[in-house]
């Protein structure tokens, strides 16, 4: 009994040390891992399509090439069109910015005057001058920065390495996916192979349900918000809607951020109430679709984590690993959640828990 316990402890120490070394390696190499992680994620997402073509009698290499070519044919024109529209909207917004600032201050003037009557020490003219100077400078800075990022092709994310390395990694991951799985499976400890396989299946189910489902939700919401705000006539509507959809995987943050920014732009841009109401309607419909149809059908409860822990995982990942951390935070949290649930299950069947 004592020998078995010591053996189990040694196994736990081995896996703990291996896990710590892996985390340390990821942290040290975080600056070069982004294109490789993107390629692995793309391979994981597209693997079901390659399997479908292989089931029709096509060999794996040809199926991989066909799937990647089809994705590139669809994605590249869509991305070019999107960036073109966003860049054009930013240019128009910057040109019209002084008029928007003046209009916004005029609309806020009754509120400022009311505050002046109640609190004479505030100084209405100083508030107006502060708003006029700081809002104009800050919005121009944000607009120019965004325009430079869009027109520059997101150089901040090292676009050259993404464009050159990611497709290559994705191709080899897709082509050799089954071989990788078999190789890893052959290296599993024989005594624990069955348990590890069960946990791996649960992790795969969790990740597949969340990543593929949440990505679909983000793309649908981003498209809906962008088109809706563009039809309303909101300046930067495509950009704001696209970003709101992209960050909708963070509970409530995407919709609230998009709504607040859109309302601020709409309040400055429009003189009538109807377009502002239409902006509210766009986000209201988007929230209804997300809460009642998209998330329940496409994602469900696959991740099995509370929204607070998802937000914590994103913040921790962003602080530790930057953009790479944001990409892997929620999947890593899902994997850890599966392992913790198994650990709790084992604990409840252990002698330590059952002993009075």
C-alpha positions in Angstrom: 0.0 0.0 0.0 2.8 2.4 1.0 4.7 1.5 -2.2 1.7 2.2 -4.4 1.2 5.6 -2.7 4.8 6.5 -3.2 4.6 5.5 -6.9 1.4 7.7 -7.3 3.2 10.6 -5.7 6.2 10.2 -8.0 3.8 10.2 -11.0 2.1 13.3 -9.8 5.5 15.0 -9.3 6.6 14.0 -12.8 3.5 15.5 -14.4 3.6 18.6 -12.3 7.3 19.3 -13.2 6.5 18.6 -16.9 3.6 21.0 -16.7 5.7 23.7 -15.0 8.4 23.3 -17.6 5.9 23.6 -20.4 4.4 26.8 -18.9 7.8 28.3 -18.5 8.7 27.5 -22.1 5.5 29.1 -23.4 6.3 32.2 -21.3 9.9 32.5 -22.5 8.9 31.9 -26.2 5.7 34.0 -26.2 7.1 36.5 -28.6 7.5 33.9 -31.4 4.6 31.5 -30.7 1.7 33.5 -32.2 1.9 32.3 -35.8 2.4 28.7 -34.6 -0.6 28.9 -32.3 -2.7 30.5 -35.0 -1.7 27.7 -37.4 -2.6 25.0 -34.8 -6.0 26.7 -34.1 -6.7 26.9 -37.9 -5.8 23.2 -38.3 -8.0 22.2 -35.4 -10.9 24.2 -36.7 -10.7 22.9 -40.3 -9.9 19.3 -39.4 -13.6 18.2 -39.7 -13.8 19.5 -43.2 -10.6 17.6 -44.2 -12.1 14.5 -42.7 -15.3 14.9 -44.8 -13.3 15.1 -48.0 -11.2 12.1 -46.9 -14.4 10.1 -46.3 -15.2 10.7 -50.0 -12.0 8.9 -51.0 -9.7 11.8 -51.3 -6.2 11.5 -49.8 -5.2 13.6 -46.8 -2.8 15.9 -48.6 -5.1 16.7 -51.4 -8.0 17.3 -49.0 -5.9 19.6 -46.9 -4.8 21.6 -49.9 -8.4 21.9 -51.2 -9.8 23.1 -47.8 -7.0 25.7 -47.4 -7.5 27.0 -50.9 -11.2 27.3 -50.4 -10.7 29.2 -47.2 -8.2 31.6 -48.8 -10.6 32.2 -51.7 -13.3 33.2 -49.2 -11.3 35.0 -46.5 -8.9 37.2 -48.5 -11.5 39.1 -50.5 -13.7 39.5 -47.4 -10.8 40.8 -45.3 -9.7 43.3 -48.1 -13.3 44.5 -48.5 -13.7 44.9 -44.7 -10.5 46.8 -44.3 -11.3 49.0 -47.2 -14.7 50.0 -45.8 -13.3 50.6 -42.3 -10.4 52.7 -43.7 -12.9 54.8 -45.7 -15.2 55.3 -42.7 -12.3 56.4 -40.5 -11.3 59.0 -43.0 -14.8 60.4 -43.2 -15.1 60.4 -39.5 -11.8 62.3 -39.0 -12.9 64.9 -41.5 -16.3 65.4 -39.8 -14.9 65.2 -36.3 -14.9 69.0 -35.5 -18.6 69.3 -36.5 -19.4 66.3 -34.3 -17.6 67.8 -31.3 -19.5 71.1 -31.7 -22.8 69.3 -32.1 -22.1 67.2 -29.0 -21.2 70.2 -26.9 -24.4 72.0 -28.1 -26.5 69.0 -27.0 -24.7 68.8 -23.7 -25.0 72.6 -23.1 -28.4 72.4 -21.3 -27.0 69.7 -18.9 -23.9 71.8 -18.3 -26.0 75.0 -17.7 -28.2 73.1 -15.3 -25.1 71.9 -13.4 -23.8 75.5 -13.4 -27.1 76.7 -11.7 -26.8 74.0 -9.0 -23.0 74.1 -8.6 -21.8 77.7 -9.5 -18.2 76.8 -8.7 -18.0 74.4 -11.7 -17.7 77.0 -14.4 -19.7 76.1 -17.4 -17.3 77.8 -19.9 -14.3 75.9 -18.5 -16.2 72.6 -18.9 -17.1 73.3 -22.5 -13.5 74.4 -23.3 -12.2 71.2 -21.6 -14.6 69.0 -23.5 -13.9 70.7 -26.8 -10.1 70.5 -26.6 -9.7 67.1 -25.0 -12.4 65.3 -26.9 -11.1 66.5 -30.2 -7.5 65.7 -29.4 -8.2 62.2 -28.0 -10.7 61.2 -30.7 -8.3 62.4 -33.5 -5.4 60.4 -31.9 -7.6 57.3 -31.6 -8.9 57.7 -35.2 -5.4 58.2 -36.7 -4.0 55.3 -34.7 -6.8 53.0 -35.8 -6.4 54.2 -39.4 -2.6 53.6 -39.4 -3.2 50.1 -38.0 -5.8 49.2 -40.6 -3.9 50.7 -43.6 -0.7 49.2 -42.3 -2.1 45.7 -42.1 -1.9 45.2 -38.3 1.9 45.5 -38.2 1.6 45.4 -34.4 0.8 41.7 -34.6 3.8 41.0 -36.8 1.8 40.4 -39.9 4.7 39.1 -42.0 5.3 36.1 -39.7 1.5 35.5 -39.6 1.2 35.5 -43.4 4.3 33.4 -44.0 4.4 30.9 -41.1 0.7 30.4 -40.2 -0.4 28.9 -43.5 2.5 26.5 -43.5 1.9 25.4 -39.9 -1.8 25.0 -40.7 -1.1 22.9 -43.7 1.2 20.5 -41.9 -1.1 20.3 -38.8 -4.1 19.4 -41.1 -2.2 17.0 -43.2 -0.5 15.2 -40.3 -3.2 15.6 -37.6 -4.0 11.9 -37.3 -0.4 11.0 -37.2 0.2 13.5 -34.3 -2.7 12.0 -32.4 -1.4 8.5 -32.8 2.1 9.4 -31.9 1.0 11.2 -28.7 -1.3 8.2 -27.9 1.6 5.8 -28.2 3.6 7.8 -25.6 0.9 7.7 -22.9 1.7 5.8 -19.8 0.1 2.4 -20.2 -1.3 2.2 -16.7 -3.1 5.6 -17.1 -3.9 5.4 -20.9 -7.6 4.7 -20.5 -8.1 7.6 -18.0 -6.1 10.0 -20.1 -8.0 9.1 -23.3 -11.3 9.8 -21.5 -10.1 13.2 -20.3 -8.7 14.0 -23.8 -12.1 13.2 -25.4 -13.9 15.4 -22.9 -11.3 18.2 -23.5 -11.7 17.8 -27.3 -15.5 18.0 -26.9 -15.2 21.1 -24.7 -12.8 22.9 -27.0 -14.6 22.0 -30.2 -17.9 23.1 -28.8 -16.5 26.4 -27.5 -14.0 27.4 -30.2 -16.0 26.5 -33.2 -19.3 27.5 -31.7 -18.0 30.8 -30.2 -16.1 31.7 -33.4 -19.4 31.2 -35.3 -21.2 33.4 -32.8 -18.6 36.2 -33.0 -18.6 36.2 -36.8 -22.4 36.2 -37.1 -22.7 39.0 -34.5 -19.9 41.0 -36.0 -21.5 40.8 -39.4 -24.9 41.7 -38.0 -23.8 44.7 -36.0 -21.6 46.0 -38.9 -24.3 45.7 -41.5 -27.0 47.1 -39.1 -24.9 50.1 -38.0 -23.8 50.7 -41.6 -27.4 50.7 -42.8 -28.3 53.2 -40.0 -25.6 55.5 -41.4 -23.4 55.5 -38.3 -19.9 56.7 -38.9 -17.4 54.0 -38.0 -20.4 51.7 -37.7 -18.6 48.9 -39.6 -15.6 49.1 -37.3 -17.5 49.4 -34.1 -19.9 46.5 -35.1 -17.0 44.3 -36.1 -15.1 44.9 -32.9 -18.3 44.4 -30.8 -18.8 41.0 -32.5 -15.2 39.9 -32.2 -15.0 40.6 -28.4 -18.5 39.1 -27.7 -16.7 35.9 -26.5 -16.1 38.0 -23.3 -19.5 37.8 -21.5 -21.3 41.2 -21.8 -18.2 43.1 -22.7 -18.6 43.0 -26.5 -22.2 44.1 -26.5 -21.8 46.8 -23.8 -18.7 48.3 -25.4 -20.2 48.3 -28.8 -23.4 49.9 -27.6 -21.7 52.6 -25.5 -19.4 53.6 -28.3 -22.1 53.5 -30.9 -24.4 55.6 -28.8 -21.7 58.2 -28.2 -21.0 58.5 -32.0 -24.7 58.5 -32.8 -25.4 61.2 -30.2 -22.7 63.4 -31.7 -23.5 62.6 -35.4 -27.3 62.7 -35.6 -29.6 65.7 -35.0 -32.9 63.6 -35.0 -34.0 60.9 -32.5 -34.9 58.2 -35.0 -31.3 57.1 -36.0 -30.3 56.9 -32.4 -33.3 54.7 -31.7 -32.3 52.6 -34.7 -28.9 52.1 -33.2 -30.5 50.9 -29.9 -32.8 48.5 -32.0 -29.7 47.0 -33.8 -28.1 46.1 -30.5 -31.4 45.0 -28.9 -32.0 42.6 -31.8 -28.3 41.4 -31.6 -28.6 40.7 -27.9 -31.9 38.8 -28.4 -30.4 36.7 -31.2 -27.2 36.0 -29.2 -29.0 35.1 -25.9 -31.9 33.1 -27.4 -30.6 31.4 -30.5 -26.8 31.8 -31.3 -25.1 31.0 -28.0 -27.6 28.2 -26.8 -27.5 26.5 -30.2 -23.8 26.9 -31.2 -22.0 27.1 -27.9 -24.3 25.9 -25.1 -22.6 25.1 -21.9 -19.6 23.4 -23.6 -16.9 25.4 -21.7 -18.5 24.7 -18.3 -17.0 27.9 -16.7 -18.6 30.8 -15.0 -18.4 34.1 -16.9 -16.4 35.7 -14.0 -13.7 33.0 -14.4 -13.6 33.5 -18.2 -13.0 37.2 -17.7 -10.3 36.4 -15.1 -8.6 34.0 -17.5 -8.6 36.6 -20.3 -7.1 39.3 -18.0 -4.5 36.9 -16.7 -3.6 35.6 -20.1 -3.3 39.2 -21.5 -1.0 40.3 -18.6 1.2 37.2 -18.8 1.4 36.6 -22.6 -0.1 39.6 -24.3 -2.2 38.9 -27.5 -1.1 35.3 -27.4 -2.5 35.0 -23.9 -5.8 36.4 -25.0 -6.0 33.8 -27.8 -5.3 30.8 -25.6 -6.8 32.0 -22.2 -10.3 30.6 -22.6 -9.3 27.2 -24.2 -6.7 26.8 -21.5 -9.2 27.6 -18.8 -11.6 25.1 -20.3 -8.9 22.4 -20.3 -8.0 23.2 -16.6 -11.7 23.1 -15.8 -12.0 19.6 -17.2 -8.9 18.4 -15.3 -10.2 20.0 -12.1 -13.6 18.3 -12.5 -11.9 15.0 -12.9 -9.7 15.7 -9.9 -12.7 16.5 -7.7 -14.5 13.4 -9.0 -11.5 11.3 -8.0 -11.3 13.0 -4.6 -14.9 12.2 -3.9 -14.2 8.5 -4.5 -11.0 8.6 -2.5 -10.3 7.2 1.0 -9.6 10.8 2.2 -13.1 12.0 1.4 -15.0 8.9 2.4 -13.3 8.4 5.8 -15.4 9.7 8.7 
